[in-house]
């Protein structure tokens, strides 16, 4: 009998034999076969005749990085959607309505929703914006909100559709390569223009239809990940039959879990008339600038670090600083760190307190590790962070990737007190939250200041509060812990008072 290790090595050797890559002529032929398979090649001249299209669908959308428990699946919401796109411009408009799923809503994503949430996302050329209604910016009373930082992401969505990926592969010319993986044909090529630096891998099924499109992207928490689009059940979904096929089922995954699962109910693939005019407010909007943070004094030695949609709190101790929240990503958190150092010069950041594991609140923790801070987080987050922080960050190296060091993580089960005898910061596990199982709140007993994330986002002055259940959970925890709160420093929004919280939940 052969030694098992030798058998394994022999099998492994067979598996790594490289299949010779196809010639440029074979690559072009492979792409053309796929275009024929989808019905893109039409007319007497037999050319790619797909320029614009629209499709409608329903299913579920998932909130990436917002799992109820660390390492769990992204929370689902029902969604109906309409997508209009033009490959010639290129441009795309995605109109979606999101609503609560059946049963208990747990995790982030601004849920549970009080009313269905409508959103319209647009990209056209080098501009991206959201619309209050289709054509916003040209209709009185409508609003177009410039979002220059989303151009690449939205264009990537367009060029990874079944027709888009074949058009992009053809445009790549000699840079496109064809190989086989098992019985599947694979086309690999680099994107160009605004998407330069991204490589696409498109897998064809036995009918030469686009079955899967994969692109490596960078995530602040997960590092190098693959954005995967799977297309199946191709049909002629048009009201007027054209023999052009479109997938009736689309699944998109990131971080190992679905972020979109759509059943396509209808498609207009006969080059419908769609327009994407760029409003002046979008065209003239300044480019996205670097992240900035401002320091607002809440009390002696307590600084509220604001700017953008995410705040942090720096607390001064005798020989060090404790920073509550390292949000979003390296850029945002490094700006916060600089603001903390400017407000409290000459003292190192010894502790970085993480309110919970959602990616928008943990995406900057790696920058705090690189700063030399000990991370204090709820105990269930510790093994998850140790796992994901060991993943590679090669596509967009962050501060920790550039200066590697072993993270020091301290887990809090129920309570942790940071004190130097004069200043005290108390940390408590928030019980009963459906937003995140690992939620911590901070309390400064001398200043009577509460620090919290996501469980009470004070509305703008004059706006009505929806009084969601999570706010009541926060108030009940304050009562249970007997915390004498006077002021609230939320991670989102502006500083508020305990009276604002009471008013939001209808408490006297």
C-alpha positions as CSV (number, residue, x, y, z in Angstrom):
1,X,0.0,0.0,0.0
2,X,1.3,3.5,-0.9
3,X,2.1,5.9,1.9
4,X,-0.8,8.4,2.3
5,X,1.5,11.4,2.2
6,X,3.0,10.2,-1.1
7,X,-0.5,9.8,-2.5
8,X,-1.4,13.3,-1.4
9,X,1.7,14.8,-2.9
10,X,1.1,13.0,-6.2
11,X,-2.5,14.2,-6.4
12,X,-1.4,17.7,-5.4
13,X,1.2,17.7,-8.2
14,X,-1.4,16.8,-10.7
15,X,-3.7,19.5,-9.5
16,X,-1.1,22.3,-9.9
17,X,-0.2,21.4,-13.5
18,X,-0.9,24.7,-15.4
19,X,-3.2,24.5,-18.4
20,X,-1.6,26.4,-21.3
21,X,-3.3,29.7,-21.8
22,X,-5.2,30.4,-25.0
23,X,-3.9,32.6,-27.8
24,X,-5.3,36.0,-28.3
25,X,-7.4,34.6,-31.1
26,X,-8.8,32.0,-28.8
27,X,-9.6,34.5,-26.2
28,X,-11.5,36.7,-28.6
29,X,-13.4,33.6,-29.8
30,X,-14.3,32.6,-26.3
31,X,-15.7,36.0,-25.5
32,X,-17.6,36.0,-28.8
33,X,-19.1,32.6,-27.9
34,X,-20.3,34.0,-24.6
35,X,-21.8,37.0,-26.3
36,X,-23.7,34.8,-28.7
37,X,-24.9,32.6,-25.8
38,X,-26.5,35.6,-24.2
39,X,-28.0,36.9,-27.4
40,X,-25.8,40.0,-27.4
41,X,-24.8,39.6,-31.1
42,X,-27.6,40.8,-33.3
43,X,-28.5,42.2,-36.7
44,X,-27.2,41.6,-40.1
45,X,-23.8,42.9,-39.2
46,X,-23.6,40.4,-36.2
47,X,-22.4,43.0,-33.7
48,X,-22.9,43.5,-30.0
49,X,-26.2,45.4,-30.0
50,X,-26.8,45.7,-26.2
51,X,-26.3,49.4,-25.2
52,X,-28.9,50.0,-22.5
53,X,-31.2,47.9,-20.5
54,X,-33.5,47.8,-17.5
55,X,-34.5,45.0,-15.1
56,X,-36.8,44.6,-12.1
57,X,-36.5,42.2,-9.2
58,X,-37.2,41.4,-5.6
59,X,-35.6,39.4,-2.8
60,X,-33.3,40.3,0.0
61,X,-30.5,42.8,0.6
62,X,-28.1,42.2,3.5
63,X,-26.3,44.8,5.7
64,X,-22.6,44.0,5.2
65,X,-20.6,44.1,8.5
66,X,-23.7,44.5,10.6
67,X,-24.2,40.9,12.0
68,X,-25.9,40.6,15.3
69,X,-23.1,38.5,16.6
70,X,-19.4,38.7,15.6
71,X,-18.8,36.3,12.7
72,X,-22.5,35.8,12.0
73,X,-24.3,36.3,8.7
74,X,-25.2,39.8,7.6
75,X,-28.8,40.7,8.6
76,X,-31.4,40.5,5.8
77,X,-34.0,43.0,4.6
78,X,-36.7,42.6,2.0
79,X,-36.0,44.6,-1.2
80,X,-37.6,45.5,-4.5
81,X,-35.4,47.1,-7.1
82,X,-35.3,48.6,-10.6
83,X,-32.0,48.9,-12.3
84,X,-31.4,51.1,-15.4
85,X,-28.0,51.2,-17.1
86,X,-26.1,52.3,-20.1
87,X,-22.8,50.7,-21.1
88,X,-22.0,53.5,-23.6
89,X,-21.8,56.4,-21.0
90,X,-21.3,54.3,-18.7
91,X,-24.1,55.0,-16.2
92,X,-26.4,53.2,-13.9
93,X,-29.4,54.1,-11.7
94,X,-30.5,51.7,-8.9
95,X,-33.9,52.4,-7.4
96,X,-34.6,50.2,-4.3
97,X,-37.1,50.0,-1.5
98,X,-36.0,48.2,1.6
99,X,-38.3,46.8,4.3
100,X,-38.1,44.7,7.4
101,X,-37.8,40.9,7.1
102,X,-40.3,38.6,8.7
103,X,-39.8,38.0,12.4
104,X,-37.4,39.5,14.8
105,X,-35.0,42.1,13.4
106,X,-31.5,41.7,14.9
107,X,-28.3,43.4,13.8
108,X,-27.5,46.7,12.2
109,X,-28.6,48.4,9.0
110,X,-30.7,51.0,10.8
111,X,-33.4,48.5,11.6
112,X,-36.0,47.8,12.5
113,X,-37.3,50.3,9.9
114,X,-40.3,52.4,11.0
115,X,-41.4,52.7,7.3
116,X,-40.0,51.2,4.1
117,X,-36.7,53.0,3.1
118,X,-36.4,54.2,-0.5
119,X,-33.1,55.0,-2.1
120,X,-31.9,55.9,-5.6
121,X,-28.2,55.6,-6.4
122,X,-26.8,56.9,-9.6
123,X,-23.4,56.9,-11.3
124,X,-22.7,58.5,-14.7
125,X,-19.1,58.7,-16.0
126,X,-17.0,60.2,-13.2
127,X,-19.9,61.4,-11.1
128,X,-22.0,59.6,-8.4
129,X,-24.9,60.9,-6.5
130,X,-28.2,59.9,-4.7
131,X,-31.6,61.2,-5.8
132,X,-34.7,61.9,-3.8
133,X,-36.7,61.1,-7.0
134,X,-35.5,60.0,-10.5
135,X,-34.1,63.1,-12.2
136,X,-33.5,64.9,-9.0
137,X,-31.7,68.2,-9.4
138,X,-33.8,69.0,-12.5
139,X,-37.2,68.8,-10.7
140,X,-38.3,71.6,-8.3
141,X,-38.2,70.4,-4.7
142,X,-36.0,67.4,-5.4
143,X,-32.6,66.8,-4.0
144,X,-29.4,65.4,-5.6
145,X,-26.7,64.5,-3.1
146,X,-23.2,64.3,-4.5
147,X,-21.2,61.2,-3.4
148,X,-17.9,61.4,-5.3
149,X,-16.4,58.7,-3.1
150,X,-18.7,56.0,-4.4
151,X,-17.9,56.3,-8.2
152,X,-15.6,53.3,-8.3
153,X,-17.9,51.0,-6.4
154,X,-20.9,51.8,-8.5
155,X,-19.0,51.5,-11.8
156,X,-17.7,48.1,-10.7
157,X,-21.3,47.0,-10.2
158,X,-22.0,48.0,-13.8
159,X,-19.0,46.3,-15.4
160,X,-19.6,43.0,-13.4
161,X,-23.1,42.5,-14.8
162,X,-23.2,39.6,-17.4
163,X,-23.2,41.8,-20.4
164,X,-20.8,44.4,-18.8
165,X,-18.1,41.8,-18.0
166,X,-18.0,40.5,-21.5
167,X,-17.8,44.1,-23.0
168,X,-15.0,44.9,-20.5
169,X,-13.2,41.6,-21.4
170,X,-13.4,42.5,-25.0
171,X,-12.1,46.0,-24.4
172,X,-9.1,44.6,-22.5
173,X,-7.8,43.1,-25.7
174,X,-4.5,41.2,-25.4
175,X,-4.6,41.7,-21.6
176,X,-7.5,39.2,-21.4
177,X,-6.6,35.6,-20.8
178,X,-8.6,32.4,-21.0
179,X,-7.9,29.3,-18.9
180,X,-9.8,26.3,-17.6
181,X,-10.6,25.4,-14.0
182,X,-12.0,21.9,-13.9
183,X,-14.6,21.8,-16.7
184,X,-15.2,25.6,-16.6
185,X,-13.8,28.2,-18.9
186,X,-12.4,31.3,-17.1
187,X,-11.7,34.7,-18.5
188,X,-9.3,36.9,-16.5
189,X,-8.6,40.5,-17.4
190,X,-7.7,43.9,-15.8
191,X,-10.2,46.8,-15.8
192,X,-9.1,50.2,-17.1
193,X,-9.9,53.8,-16.6
194,X,-11.3,54.7,-13.2
195,X,-11.2,51.0,-12.3
196,X,-7.5,50.5,-13.1
197,X,-5.9,48.2,-10.6
198,X,-8.9,45.8,-10.4
199,X,-8.7,42.4,-11.9
200,X,-11.8,40.5,-12.9
201,X,-12.3,36.8,-13.1
202,X,-15.4,35.6,-15.1
203,X,-16.4,32.0,-15.1
204,X,-18.6,30.6,-17.9
205,X,-20.9,27.6,-17.5
206,X,-21.3,24.7,-20.0
207,X,-23.6,26.8,-22.2
208,X,-21.0,29.6,-22.4
209,X,-23.2,31.9,-20.2
210,X,-21.6,34.1,-17.5
211,X,-22.0,32.1,-14.3
212,X,-19.8,33.9,-11.8
213,X,-17.8,37.1,-11.7
214,X,-15.2,37.6,-9.0
215,X,-13.2,40.8,-8.2
216,X,-10.7,41.2,-5.3
217,X,-11.5,44.2,-3.2
218,X,-10.3,45.6,0.1
219,X,-12.3,45.9,3.3
220,X,-11.1,47.8,6.4
221,X,-12.0,44.8,8.7
222,X,-11.7,41.7,6.5
223,X,-8.7,42.9,4.4
224,X,-8.4,41.3,1.0
225,X,-11.8,39.8,0.1
226,X,-13.6,38.7,-3.1
227,X,-16.7,40.4,-4.3
228,X,-18.6,37.5,-5.9
229,X,-21.6,37.8,-8.3
230,X,-23.4,34.6,-9.3
231,X,-25.8,34.5,-12.2
232,X,-28.1,31.6,-12.9
233,X,-31.4,30.5,-14.6
234,X,-30.9,32.5,-17.8
235,X,-34.2,33.4,-19.6
236,X,-35.8,35.7,-22.1
237,X,-37.5,37.9,-19.4
238,X,-38.7,40.7,-21.8
239,X,-42.4,41.5,-22.3
240,X,-41.4,41.6,-26.0
241,X,-39.3,38.5,-26.7
242,X,-35.9,39.2,-28.2
243,X,-33.9,36.0,-27.6
244,X,-31.6,38.0,-25.4
245,X,-31.1,36.1,-22.1
246,X,-30.8,37.5,-18.7
247,X,-30.2,35.7,-15.3
248,X,-33.5,35.2,-13.4
249,X,-31.4,34.8,-10.2
250,X,-28.6,37.1,-9.0
251,X,-26.6,36.5,-5.8
252,X,-23.8,38.7,-4.6
253,X,-21.5,37.7,-1.8
254,X,-18.8,39.5,0.2
255,X,-17.0,38.2,3.3
256,X,-18.4,34.7,2.8
257,X,-22.1,35.8,3.2
258,X,-24.7,37.0,0.7
259,X,-25.2,40.8,0.5
260,X,-27.8,40.6,-2.3
261,X,-30.2,37.8,-3.4
262,X,-32.5,38.9,-6.2
263,X,-35.2,37.1,-8.3
264,X,-35.5,39.0,-11.5
265,X,-39.1,39.3,-12.6
266,X,-38.8,41.3,-15.8
267,X,-36.1,42.8,-18.1
268,X,-36.2,45.2,-21.0
269,X,-33.1,44.3,-23.0
270,X,-34.2,46.0,-26.2
271,X,-32.2,49.1,-25.6
272,X,-34.8,51.1,-23.7
273,X,-34.5,54.9,-23.6
274,X,-32.8,55.8,-20.3
275,X,-31.0,59.0,-19.4
276,X,-28.7,60.0,-16.6
277,X,-28.2,63.8,-16.7
278,X,-25.7,65.1,-14.2
279,X,-27.2,67.9,-12.0
280,X,-25.1,71.1,-11.6
281,X,-24.9,70.5,-7.8
282,X,-23.2,67.2,-8.5
283,X,-21.0,68.4,-11.4
284,X,-19.7,71.4,-9.4
285,X,-19.3,69.5,-6.1
286,X,-15.8,69.5,-4.8
287,X,-13.9,66.2,-4.7
288,X,-14.0,64.2,-1.5
289,X,-11.4,65.7,0.8
290,X,-9.3,64.1,3.5
291,X,-11.0,63.1,6.7
292,X,-10.9,65.7,9.5
293,X,-11.8,65.7,13.1
294,X,-12.5,68.6,15.4
295,X,-12.2,68.6,19.2
296,X,-15.0,69.9,21.3
297,X,-14.5,70.2,25.1
298,X,-17.3,68.4,27.0
299,X,-15.6,68.7,30.5
300,X,-12.1,69.1,31.9
301,X,-10.1,66.4,30.2
302,X,-13.0,65.1,28.1
303,X,-13.0,65.8,24.4
304,X,-15.7,65.1,21.8
305,X,-14.0,64.4,18.5
306,X,-16.4,65.2,15.8
307,X,-16.6,65.6,12.0
308,X,-18.4,63.6,9.4
309,X,-21.0,61.1,10.7
310,X,-18.9,59.4,13.3
311,X,-17.7,60.8,16.6
312,X,-15.2,59.6,19.2
313,X,-14.5,60.6,22.8
314,X,-11.0,61.2,24.2
315,X,-10.6,60.9,28.0
316,X,-7.5,62.3,29.7
317,X,-5.9,60.4,32.6
318,X,-2.8,61.3,34.5
319,X,-0.3,59.5,32.2
320,X,-2.3,58.4,29.2
321,X,-5.5,58.8,27.1
322,X,-8.4,56.5,26.6
323,X,-10.1,56.8,23.2
324,X,-13.7,55.6,22.8
325,X,-14.4,54.4,19.3
326,X,-12.0,53.9,16.3
327,X,-14.6,54.0,13.5
328,X,-14.9,53.4,9.8
329,X,-11.4,53.0,8.5
330,X,-7.8,54.0,8.8
331,X,-8.3,57.4,7.3
332,X,-11.1,58.4,9.7
333,X,-9.4,56.9,12.8
334,X,-6.0,58.4,12.0
335,X,-7.7,61.9,11.8
336,X,-9.3,61.2,15.2
337,X,-6.0,60.1,16.7
338,X,-4.4,63.3,15.5
339,X,-7.2,65.4,17.0
340,X,-6.9,63.6,20.3
341,X,-3.1,64.2,20.4
342,X,-3.7,67.9,19.6
343,X,-6.3,68.2,22.4
344,X,-4.3,66.2,24.9
345,X,-0.6,66.6,23.9
346,X,2.2,64.6,25.4
347,X,0.2,61.6,26.5
348,X,0.0,58.2,24.6
349,X,-3.3,56.6,23.7
350,X,-3.1,53.6,26.1
351,X,-6.6,52.2,25.5
352,X,-9.0,52.2,22.6
353,X,-12.5,51.3,23.6
354,X,-14.7,49.6,20.9
355,X,-18.4,50.0,21.4
356,X,-19.4,47.0,19.3
357,X,-18.2,44.8,16.4
358,X,-20.2,46.3,13.4
359,X,-17.7,47.2,10.7
360,X,-18.5,51.0,10.7
361,X,-17.5,51.0,14.4
362,X,-14.6,48.6,14.2
363,X,-13.0,49.5,10.9
364,X,-10.5,51.8,12.4
365,X,-9.3,49.5,15.2
366,X,-6.3,48.3,13.3
367,X,-5.1,51.9,13.2
368,X,-5.4,52.1,17.0
369,X,-3.5,48.8,17.3
370,X,-0.7,50.3,15.1
371,X,-0.7,53.3,17.5
372,X,0.1,50.9,20.3
373,X,-3.2,51.0,22.1
374,X,-4.7,48.1,24.0
375,X,-8.1,47.4,22.5
376,X,-10.9,47.0,25.0
377,X,-14.0,45.4,23.6
378,X,-16.8,43.0,24.7
379,X,-15.4,39.6,25.4
380,X,-17.2,37.8,22.5
381,X,-15.4,40.1,20.0
382,X,-11.9,39.1,21.1
383,X,-11.6,35.7,19.1
384,X,-13.3,37.3,16.1
385,X,-10.9,40.2,16.0
386,X,-7.9,37.9,16.5
387,X,-9.1,35.9,13.5
388,X,-9.9,38.7,11.0
389,X,-6.9,40.9,11.9
390,X,-4.6,38.0,10.9
391,X,-6.0,38.2,7.3
392,X,-3.9,39.9,4.7
393,X,-4.3,43.5,3.7
394,X,-2.2,43.7,0.5
395,X,-4.6,45.4,-1.9
396,X,-4.6,48.6,0.2
397,X,-2.1,48.2,3.0
398,X,-3.3,50.0,6.2
399,X,-1.2,51.3,9.1
400,X,-1.0,47.9,10.8
401,X,-0.1,46.2,7.5
402,X,2.8,48.7,7.1
403,X,4.0,48.4,10.7
404,X,2.9,44.9,11.9
405,X,2.5,44.2,15.6
406,X,0.6,41.8,17.7
407,X,-2.8,43.2,18.8
408,X,-3.4,43.4,22.6
409,X,-7.1,42.8,23.2
410,X,-8.9,42.9,26.5
411,X,-12.3,41.4,26.7
412,X,-15.1,42.8,28.9
413,X,-17.8,40.5,30.1
414,X,-20.0,42.8,32.1
415,X,-18.0,45.7,33.5
416,X,-14.6,47.2,33.3
417,X,-13.3,50.3,35.1
418,X,-10.4,52.5,33.9
419,X,-9.2,54.8,36.6
420,X,-6.1,56.6,37.8
421,X,-7.7,57.6,41.1
422,X,-8.8,60.9,39.9
423,X,-10.5,60.3,36.5
424,X,-12.7,57.2,36.0
425,X,-14.3,55.7,32.9
426,X,-16.7,52.9,33.5
427,X,-17.6,50.4,30.7
428,X,-20.8,48.2,30.8
429,X,-22.2,45.5,28.6
430,X,-25.6,46.7,27.3
431,X,-28.1,43.9,28.0
432,X,-31.1,43.1,25.8
433,X,-29.9,44.9,22.6
434,X,-31.2,43.6,19.3
435,X,-28.7,45.8,17.5
436,X,-25.5,44.0,18.5
437,X,-24.9,41.3,21.1
438,X,-21.5,42.9,22.0
439,X,-22.6,46.4,22.8
440,X,-20.6,48.4,25.4
441,X,-21.5,51.8,26.8
442,X,-19.2,54.2,28.6
443,X,-19.9,56.3,31.6
444,X,-17.9,59.1,33.2
445,X,-19.4,59.3,36.8
446,X,-17.7,62.5,37.8
447,X,-18.9,64.4,34.7
448,X,-22.1,62.3,34.5
449,X,-21.5,61.8,30.7
450,X,-22.8,58.7,28.9
451,X,-21.0,57.5,25.7
452,X,-23.0,55.3,23.4
453,X,-23.3,54.2,19.8
454,X,-26.3,53.4,17.7
455,X,-28.8,52.9,20.5
456,X,-29.7,56.6,20.7
457,X,-29.0,58.8,17.7
458,X,-30.4,62.2,18.7
459,X,-32.4,63.7,15.8
460,X,-31.7,67.2,14.5
461,X,-33.3,70.0,16.4
462,X,-36.9,70.2,15.6
463,X,-37.1,66.7,14.0
464,X,-39.3,64.0,15.4
465,X,-37.7,61.0,17.1
466,X,-39.1,57.7,16.1
467,X,-38.7,56.3,19.7
468,X,-37.4,52.9,18.6
469,X,-37.2,50.0,21.0
470,X,-33.4,50.2,21.2
471,X,-33.7,53.6,22.9
472,X,-35.9,52.1,25.5
473,X,-33.4,49.3,26.0
474,X,-30.7,51.9,26.6
475,X,-32.8,53.8,29.2
476,X,-33.7,50.5,31.0
477,X,-30.1,49.7,31.3
478,X,-29.3,53.1,32.7
479,X,-32.0,52.5,35.3
480,X,-30.7,49.0,36.1
481,X,-27.1,50.2,36.5
482,X,-28.3,53.2,38.5
483,X,-26.2,55.6,36.3
484,X,-26.8,59.2,37.0
485,X,-26.5,60.5,33.5
486,X,-26.9,64.2,32.7
487,X,-25.2,64.5,29.3
488,X,-25.0,62.0,26.3
489,X,-22.1,61.9,23.8
490,X,-23.4,59.7,21.0
491,X,-21.1,58.3,18.3
492,X,-23.7,59.5,15.8
493,X,-25.2,63.0,15.9
494,X,-24.7,65.8,18.4
495,X,-24.3,65.8,22.1
496,X,-27.7,65.6,23.9
497,X,-29.1,65.4,27.4
498,X,-30.8,62.7,29.4
499,X,-34.0,64.7,28.9
500,X,-33.7,64.2,25.2
501,X,-33.5,60.5,25.7
502,X,-36.5,60.5,28.0
503,X,-38.5,62.6,25.5
504,X,-37.6,60.2,22.7
505,X,-39.1,57.2,24.5
506,X,-42.0,59.1,26.1
507,X,-40.7,58.8,29.6
508,X,-41.7,61.5,32.2
